[in-house]
């Protein structure tokens, strides 16, 4: 659903210049309708008191032209909403049982449509304000979301976790165009040895946390890249190993 404010710029998917619509990330019906307070990471790190910017009606930005917004929303949006509803149901059931991970069976889902909506969201998260650099450097990803039947997904891998609402405190809704995490080993003598580095983009919004990276694995998250092997019209039951990750940290992958 587009907001009434008129903003002109370049669509972060197709690159056309003109009026931009407000793209909710994730889709508004996927529990992205509530008021939120937006902070920059540097504000949270270096300033003791920051008011933040209040966002009414969900998190997002003017990033897509009307055609890209309408096409991707009508093709993939409802499927993402369905996964979000499944996510909250499963989290609620697990929390009553004290579980934090397990094998989940999702019934009558369209895996490719869900993956395509995830990729669509990352165009809005990663694309620099007012520009189309990410799209221009990744034409394969553009083709992947603008052709609903396309199954070729180059270069990147996508990962999924469950992400619950925080209890008794504010939930961290993170958007990271680009971040890195370095895992190190210390030897007890003050020496530090790097073990692995991950460069990723991330957005977290209950009940789901999504990451995009070129790494083959990501901190135990579930790799959903192979959803590309399903066709657009394939509806099936699918089993996935999933876990609940909790965080109120402003840092990605924490």
N, C-alpha and C positions, 0 to 999 in steps of 0.2 A: 504494500500500500504506500503510495507516494505522498510525501508531505507537500503542502501548498507553497512553501517557500521556493522561489525561482532561483536556481543556481545553474550557471552555464559553465561548461568545461568539456573535458574529453572523457568519453566512456572508458572505463578501465578494462572492458573486455574487447569491444569492437574498435575502439579508438576514435569514433566519430565525435566531432565537436558539435555542441548544442546544449539544449536544456538537459539537466540530469535529474533523475528521480532519486528519492530516498530509498536506499537499499538497507533493509534490516538484516543484521547478522547476529544470530541466525534468523530465519524467517519469523515474522511477527507472531504467527500463530503457534510457534514452537516456544511458548512461554517467554516471549520477548516483547511484552506490552507494558511492563511496569516502569515506574520512575527509577532512574539510576543516576548516580553522581559520578562524573567522569574526571579522572586525574591523569596527568602525564606522569610517567615513571620518575622523571627527574624532580617533579614536585614532591612526590612521596618520599624520595630519598634525601633531598637536600633542604626541604623547608619544613619547619616544625608545625606550622598551621596553614593549611591550604583549604579554601572553601570548595574548590572543584566546580565543575560545570554541570548543572542539573539537566538531565535528558528526560523529557516526558514521552511516554508512549513507546519506549523501547530503544535499544542501542543500534546505531547504524550511521550512515552518512550518505551524502549525495555523491554517488559513485558511478551509476549506470544510466545509460540512455533508456528511454521508455521501452523500446523494442527489446533490448537485452533483458531488462528487468521483467517485462511481461512474459517473454518467451521462457526464460529459465524458471520463473516462478510457476508458470502453468505446467511446465513439463516435469519439474522436480520438487517443487516446494511442498506439496501435500505429502510426499513420501518422507521427507525430512521430519515433518510434523509428526507423522506416525511413529518414527523411530524415537522422537523425543518423548512421546506418550509411553511407549514401551519402556524407555529408560527410567522414567519416574516410577512406573509400576514395579519394575524389577528392583530398583534401589530401595523402595519402601519395603518390599518383601524381604530383601536381604537384611536390611537394618533391624527388622523385628527378630530375625534369626541370628543376628550377630555376625553375618557373613560379610566379607569384603571382596570376594572374587568367586568365580565359578563358570560353568558352561551354560550359556544362555541359548535357548531356542526361540528364534523370532519367526512367527508364522505369517505366511502370506505377505511377504515383503518383496520389494523390487530393489535389489542391491545396487544395480547400476544407477538407478535414478537417485538413490541416496548419495552415492559417491559423487555424482555430477553436481548435486546441490552443494556438497562440501567444497568441491573445487570452485564453484561459483562464488561461494562466500569468501574464499581466500583471495580472489581477484580484488574484492573490496577491502580486505584486510591488508594485503601486501602492496597494492598499487600506491605509489607515492601520491600525495594530494595534488590534484590537478594534472596528473601525468598518466602516461600509458607505457612506461618503461618495462614493467613486468610483462605486460601483454605482448609488447613488440619483441621481447627476447624469448617468449615462449609461445610461438604460434600453434604448437601442437596442443597446448592446454586450451587455447582459444577455440580451436576446432573441436576439442573434446566436449566443451560445454555448449557451443553454438549449433552443433549437429547432435540431436538427441540420440541418434543411432550409432554414433562413432564410439568405437571401443579401444582405439589406440591411445594409450596414455603414456607420454614420454617422460623420462627423467626423474620425476618425483614419486615419492611414496607417501601414503596417508595413513594416519594412526588414530585410533579411537579408544577413549576411556569413558567410564561413567563418572559424573562430577555432580555431587549432591549439593543441595542448599546447605550453607553453614548453619549450625545450630547456635542461636543466641548471639550471633555476631554478623557483621556484614559479609556477604559472599563476594569473593574476588572474581569479577568478570573481566578476563584479560583479553587484550588484542595486541599481538606482537607481530609486526611486519617482518622483522628479522631479529633473531636472538641466537645466542650460543651458550652451551653449557659444557664446562670442562670438569671432568672427573679426574681427581689426583690421588696419589698414594703418598703418605708420609712415612718415613722410616724411624720416627721417634727421636731423630737428631736434628730436626728442623729442615731436613732435605725433602723436597717435594718432587715427585715424578708424575708427569701427566700420563693418564691411562687412556682416555678417549675424549674426543671432542664431538659434540653434536651441534650443527647449525640448523635452525628450524624456524618456521612460522607457526603461530599458535593462536587459537581463540578458544576460550572456555566460557560456557554459558550453561548452567544446569538445565538438563541433566547430562550434557555431553561435553567432553573435551576433545578437540580435534587438533592434530598437528600435521604439518607438511614439511618434509625434509627429503634430502637425497640419500640419507643413510638407510641401510638395510634393516636396522632395528632401532628402537627408540624406548629405552627405559622400561621395558616390559609391557608397553602399550600394544594393543591389538592392531596388526597390519590389515587394513581393508583395501589395499591397492588392487588385489585380485578380484574385487567386485567388477572390475572392467571386463572380466571374462563372461559376465552375464549379458544378455541382450536387454534392450530397453523394455521389451514386453515380457521378460521372464519374471514371473511371480512364483515364489517358492518359499519353503521353510529353510532356515539357515541356522547352523550352530556356530557360536563364537565363544572363545574364552575371553571373558571380560573381567575387569576389576573396578573397584571404586577408588578414586583418588580424591583426597581432601586437601584443600589449601585456602588460606586467606592471604597468602603471600602475593606481592606484586610481581614476583619473579616468575618467568616462564619455566615450565617443566619442573615445578616444585609442589 
